[in-house]
């Protein structure tokens, strides 16, 4: 233990060992110790010496440290020491010493971002970098070491996971391509690293972001895997949690990782768009009204966010993908949010510049986005269009150079494939639309075109050229623009003023003598008159233009003027190629003769080649955005380089062609035009027939729809008729039952009526008789009762003999008989009353049946009405059937017309194909004849030369023509004689 005290603690007495010896002893202890505590102490000592003795520890201890990682997996502490030691010897960054005690975990910074410290000695730093690369190469010689490191990253212990993340990041920095290849083929390698983003400890998550940044650099395969491991969702969540643009350096790391995943990776860009992640970018740009407090980190974050938007709509992407992203950005309101930042106050200059560039690419080539941008107004009083406000910045020489370039790019993108916008810009220059009370875009462009600032001249000329790009109508409209040069002088056209600046020697021309101004004006003129014969005629109408161009081309000027000579040659070549020979003094042939006499064809072509040979030409041709290191190098426009590439070869051929070749070409062109006219006529005929067929198809479809509607109506009416029939049958059955019951009730009523006349009278008489008998019996009964009472009283007073008692018994029997007779008569009376009441009820029933008979008459009327409606429905059904038959007949006739038209189209297409084959054959025959004529002319010429060399007299073609004419005259005279 004295040895460890010497290393870790105080110094022991006696001679001290050197660093290399100490490291060697520690390595032996690591390799030979059986106790885990001894190996742990030795590795801790190596870690403490790894920065001071980096070379020695790396060469002697690396193998032992890797063995520790493989064998001592159960002890997280020794693993952490080993990983820290490997990181110290592999990492090239100079860092401060970290406290490795147990309590140091709590003081770890949250950010996890390692910043490079500038070295005092560049040579020492270079040697350190080489040393780190050598140790990295040694470590990754066995790919299993990297796989082992990926396995260790699955450990949740902080002392293992964090050093492992840092070590893998250092390996990727030193040997990125090789380590990427090993991780790519490792099972679940990328997925293990993606799990770092879900770690709850922010320091590991943040260093995991740095690791993924290094992992995804320039490797499309790993970028796709990371994207499909749900990286976009996790990164956007982290950005939102950290405060979006107001967040710290973690937001910056997330944005850098997103840029790595999306830049030049069409698959990930499509996945980002399809996942609706563009919509989640909108809240990033919701900047408040108070824009005074912009921290440096916020500026950096917002700058990266704008770059992320530009990656999705970059002009280098496929047009379909770019258009889809532009549409999504407009629909989710992202473009509107960017325009709000564009017009806001207090925004830093670099953010404003990048916002202008971003808006430019979001609207480039998208008609909907361009129309929206044209409608944006600046919050000024009175409100001005955003385009006008931006152009004011572009032509203002006090604005920063990068901002002026960004405005020019925005204006170019606004006019790209936007003929509507081009027309609106040119219209602001026309006399009929000029408003003296407001500043228009056209006025600003003219002001910049003729200002004293050469950069404003160039920007305005290029901007105006983009308003004419591929738009023949606006080129002709711009010829109408008139400018007032000074008081008392007549106005001159814009074309004339541009040529005056180039050719005249007054004050304006001296300003235009600057190369940048002259290049801008020449580019504008070339764009203006190309593919526009009317503009060429206007340009040549000025007698001073052609002599000026020939003088410029023929002079031997310096290097700076070579570009101007090349552009003058291009302008003169355009005047030849697009010349319609309407001016006798400047026809194609005369201009070519002028070039041959004054300049020389070879010299002209050489001067024309100065444009493409210029060093700034290739830089401008690479991408549409005008990016220049300094204003002096701002000479070429991207769209103009395309025009030069297109015209250079055609102008060279046009200059070298002879008049005979041109005549032949014109004849061929006329023949082709005739054929084209015939083909065009047939095309028009086919179009007309197509239109007729389409119209017939529409009629057929309309008739079909009408037929379907009629069929539906018929079906509905048939169902209604069936319903009515069913109702009719039900009513009919019901009516039959009612009639039967009515007949029965009528019979009963007749019987009742008969009883009323005879039987009722008889019954009443019987009832009266019974009443009388009842009254009589009641009287007799009363008398008998009185007699009985008298007898009882007498019986009670005196008791008589047996004779009297016998008489009394007989009287009692007679009394009982009378009582029974009275009761029977009472029952008969009650029975008669019951029969009477029943007869009365039957009479009332007969009266109610009579009323029911009147209701039956009402039902019969209702049935008659239903039958009439049924008859009407039946007639309507017959009528609809007749209409359906007629429509089906008309449809058949239309189908016959369609079939005949289709056959006619087929015949015309066959004839068209025949004509096209005939045109091709005639072209081929003409080419063959031209070749034969050329060969014959060459042979004749060579034979003439041989005859001349042999001393023979050979007549030229002119002499032969004269002789032939004389012979013809002589023959005519003889005929007259």
DAJO-V704461 format. One record per helix or strand of 2 or more residues. SS is the DSSP state (@ for helix, = for strand). FROM is the first residue (numbers start at 1). LEN is the number of residues. If there is no record, write none. Layout:
<<SS FROM LEN> <SS FROM LEN>>
//
This chain:
<<@ 2 7> <@ 19 14> <@ 36 14> <@ 54 18> <@ 76 15> <@ 102 6> <@ 122 18> <@ 143 10> <@ 158 17> <@ 176 10> <@ 189 10> <@ 202 14> <@ 220 9> <@ 231 11> <@ 244 3> <@ 249 14> <@ 266 9> <@ 279 7> <@ 296 17> <@ 319 13> <@ 334 10> <@ 349 15> <@ 367 9> <= 377 2> <= 384 2> <@ 386 9> <@ 401 15> <@ 419 9> <@ 431 3> <@ 441 9> <@ 454 15> <@ 472 7> <= 482 2> <= 492 2> <@ 494 10> <@ 507 6> <@ 515 15> <@ 533 9> <@ 543 12> <@ 559 19> <@ 584 3> <@ 588 11> <@ 601 8> <@ 610 4> <@ 615 8> <@ 631 3> <@ 638 19> <@ 659 99> <@ 759 39> <@ 802 148> <@ 957 20>>
//
